[in-house]
Amino acid sequence: MPLTPNTSYFDNFGHCPVCDSDVTFVSNSPWFRDNYICVNCKSIPRERALMTVVETNYPNWRELKIHESSPVYRGASARFKQECSNYIASQYYLGKEPGSSVNGFRCENLESLTFADNSVDIHITQDVFEHVFNPYAAFKEIARTLRRGGAHIFTVPLVNKTKPSKRRALIDGDGIIAHLESPVYHGNPVSKEGSLVTVDWGFDICCHIFEACKLFTSMIHIDDLNKGIRAEYIEVLMTVKPESAINVISEPTS
């Protein structure tokens, strides 16, 4: 339960969907997104929200082929690795052979994946797509490699909310980073330099995904203290590849 309004500390008892345990959730800060943790598995709200969406929509996830790009070393990523026998974790290592193994990870660039067509059941990305220079290419590659009935389940901070998504940086024709806004960096598990934020996404991300790959995306917002899910920018997005191809009927010609 919350303590007095004058403190920034909060704790409550509940059931963590990541470690599947009755636990206490604790935050030492009013910024719950990064600080409201499960004392058992150290997961944070967006990870618990993502795990809930996976469990709800793909309860057989342990039997599926799951690829996760740029996983962290805790929470949902740790559980996928431990319980899914066909879990593939990847990082992008500039200059390394795509598809090769580097430091225990598969080297993959989301903009040009080495996976075969229709070969992955679930792609997972957690706070990755705000760092992709060509998200349209990445969305197309994910759609290409998903099996029918599969999904891209992901989190990305939708900081612009109802405002249009906005580019912060891009690669120019000479391969040089062009900053359109003051540079902002987030933590990177494989680089001390951090990851440059390239896009401030808004709720219109679903339209951008459809424009890129013609797949529909659901935006799921969960607010459930019993599961330790409460914070800003913890929407989970799920882009599903239909079980069967959609038949398009052409207009008759005269």
C-alpha positions in Angstrom: 0.0 0.0 0.0 1.2 3.6 -0.6 2.8 5.4 2.3 2.1 9.1 3.1 1.7 11.4 0.2 4.8 13.4 1.3 7.1 10.5 0.6 8.4 9.3 -2.7 8.4 5.7 -1.5 5.8 3.1 -2.4 5.3 -0.6 -1.9 2.6 -3.2 -2.3 2.1 -6.9 -2.2 1.0 -8.7 -5.3 1.8 -11.5 -7.8 4.6 -10.9 -10.3 3.8 -12.1 -13.9 7.5 -12.3 -14.7 8.7 -14.7 -11.9 5.2 -16.0 -11.3 5.6 -15.5 -7.5 3.8 -13.7 -4.7 6.1 -10.8 -4.0 6.4 -7.2 -2.8 6.8 -4.5 -5.3 8.9 -1.5 -4.2 9.7 1.9 -5.6 12.1 4.4 -4.0 11.1 7.1 -6.5 7.9 8.6 -7.9 9.2 7.6 -11.4 7.8 4.1 -11.4 8.9 3.2 -14.9 12.5 2.4 -13.9 12.2 2.1 -10.2 9.1 0.1 -9.3 10.7 -3.3 -9.0 9.8 -6.8 -8.0 12.0 -7.6 -5.0 12.4 -11.2 -6.3 13.3 -11.0 -10.0 14.1 -7.2 -10.2 11.7 -6.7 -13.1 10.2 -3.3 -13.8 6.6 -2.4 -14.9 7.0 -2.6 -18.7 8.6 -6.0 -18.4 5.7 -7.3 -16.3 3.2 -5.7 -18.8 5.0 -7.4 -21.7 5.1 -10.8 -19.9 1.3 -10.5 -19.2 0.6 -9.9 -22.9 2.8 -12.8 -24.0 1.2 -15.2 -21.5 -2.3 -14.0 -22.4 -2.0 -14.3 -26.2 0.6 -17.1 -26.5 0.3 -19.3 -23.4 2.4 -22.0 -25.3 5.3 -19.6 -25.6 7.7 -22.1 -24.1 7.2 -24.3 -27.2 7.7 -21.5 -29.7 10.7 -19.9 -31.5 11.2 -16.6 -29.8 13.8 -14.0 -31.0 14.6 -11.1 -28.7 16.6 -8.2 -29.9 18.9 -6.4 -27.3 17.7 -8.2 -24.2 18.7 -7.1 -20.7 19.9 -9.5 -18.0 16.8 -9.7 -15.8 13.1 -9.9 -15.8 11.2 -11.2 -18.8 14.4 -11.7 -20.8 15.8 -14.0 -18.2 12.6 -16.0 -18.0 12.4 -16.4 -21.8 16.0 -17.6 -21.8 15.5 -20.0 -18.9 12.1 -21.6 -20.0 12.0 -21.4 -23.8 14.2 -24.0 -25.4 14.1 -22.2 -28.8 14.9 -18.7 -27.5 17.4 -16.7 -29.5 18.9 -13.5 -28.0 20.6 -11.1 -30.4 22.6 -7.9 -30.2 23.8 -5.8 -33.1 27.6 -5.7 -33.3 28.8 -3.2 -36.0 31.4 -4.9 -38.2 30.6 -8.4 -37.1 29.2 -11.0 -39.5 25.4 -11.0 -39.4 24.0 -14.2 -38.1 27.3 -15.1 -36.3 27.6 -15.7 -32.6 29.3 -13.0 -30.6 29.7 -13.1 -26.8 26.9 -15.6 -26.6 24.5 -13.5 -28.7 23.5 -13.8 -32.3 24.6 -10.8 -34.3 21.4 -9.3 -35.9 20.5 -5.9 -37.4 16.7 -5.4 -37.1 16.8 -3.5 -40.4 18.3 -6.6 -42.2 17.6 -9.8 -40.4 19.3 -13.1 -41.3 16.3 -15.2 -40.3 14.4 -17.0 -43.1 10.9 -16.0 -44.2 8.1 -17.2 -41.9 10.6 -18.7 -39.4 10.0 -16.9 -36.1 6.9 -17.2 -33.9 7.5 -14.2 -31.7 9.8 -11.3 -32.0 10.4 -9.4 -28.7 11.9 -5.9 -28.4 11.9 -4.0 -25.2 12.6 -0.3 -25.6 14.6 -0.8 -28.8 12.6 1.0 -31.5 13.3 4.4 -30.2 17.0 3.7 -31.2 16.4 2.3 -34.8 17.6 4.6 -37.6 15.3 3.0 -40.2 12.3 1.7 -38.3 10.3 1.1 -41.5 12.9 -1.4 -42.7 12.9 -3.1 -39.3 9.1 -3.4 -39.2 9.2 -4.9 -42.7 11.9 -7.4 -41.7 10.0 -8.5 -38.6 6.9 -9.0 -40.7 8.8 -11.0 -43.3 10.3 -13.4 -40.8 7.2 -13.9 -38.7 5.3 -17.1 -39.1 1.6 -16.9 -39.8 -0.1 -16.3 -36.5 3.1 -15.0 -35.0 3.6 -11.6 -33.5 6.0 -8.8 -32.7 5.4 -8.0 -29.0 7.2 -5.0 -27.8 7.5 -1.9 -25.7 8.7 1.5 -26.7 8.2 4.8 -24.8 5.4 6.6 -26.5 6.6 9.9 -25.2 4.7 12.0 -27.8 1.4 10.4 -26.9 -1.3 12.1 -29.0 1.2 14.3 -30.9 2.8 13.0 -34.1 5.9 10.9 -33.8 9.0 12.9 -34.4 12.5 12.1 -35.8 15.4 13.1 -33.6 18.2 11.7 -35.8 18.9 10.0 -39.1 21.7 8.7 -41.3 22.5 10.9 -44.2 23.6 9.8 -47.7 27.2 9.7 -46.6 26.5 7.4 -43.6 26.9 10.3 -41.1 24.5 10.8 -38.2 22.4 13.9 -38.7 20.9 15.3 -35.5 17.5 16.9 -35.9 17.2 17.5 -32.2 19.6 17.7 -29.2 21.1 14.2 -28.8 19.6 12.0 -26.1 21.1 8.7 -25.1 19.7 5.7 -23.2 21.5 2.9 -21.6 22.9 0.1 -23.8 23.8 -3.4 -22.3 26.7 -3.8 -24.8 28.0 -0.3 -25.1 29.2 2.2 -22.5 28.4 5.0 -25.0 24.7 4.3 -24.7 22.1 4.3 -27.5 21.0 7.4 -29.4 17.3 8.1 -29.4 16.3 8.4 -33.1 12.5 8.8 -32.8 10.1 10.2 -30.2 7.2 7.9 -30.9 3.5 8.8 -30.3 0.3 6.7 -30.5 0.5 7.0 -34.3 3.2 4.4 -34.3 0.5 1.9 -35.2 -0.1 3.8 -38.4 3.6 3.9 -39.2 3.8 0.1 -38.7 0.9 -0.5 -41.1 2.4 1.8 -43.6 5.7 -0.2 -43.4 4.4 -3.7 -43.5 0.6 -3.8 -43.9 0.1 -5.5 -40.5 -2.2 -4.3 -37.8 -1.0 -3.4 -34.4 -2.8 -3.5 -31.0 -1.8 -1.0 -28.3 -2.4 -2.5 -24.9 -2.3 -0.5 -21.7 -2.4 -2.3 -18.4 -2.8 -0.7 -15.0 -2.8 -3.4 -12.3 -1.1 -2.8 -9.0 -1.6 -6.5 -8.1 0.7 -7.3 -10.9 3.1 -4.4 -10.2 2.1 -2.8 -13.5 1.8 1.0 -13.1 3.9 3.7 -14.7 4.2 6.1 -17.6 5.0 4.8 -21.1 4.4 1.1 -20.5 2.1 0.4 -23.3 2.7 -2.9 -25.0 2.3 -3.1 -28.7 1.5 -6.3 -30.6 1.7 -6.6 -34.3 0.2 -9.9 -35.5 0.8 -11.7 -38.8 -2.6 -13.2 -39.8 -3.0 -17.0 -39.8 -3.8 -16.9 -43.5 -3.2 -14.5 -46.4 -5.9 -12.0 -46.9 -7.5 -12.4 -50.3 -7.8 -9.1 -52.1 -10.6 -9.0 -54.6 -9.9 -6.7 -57.5 -12.5 -4.4 -58.9 -13.8 -5.8 -62.2 -12.4 -4.2 -65.3 -14.7 -2.9 -68.0 
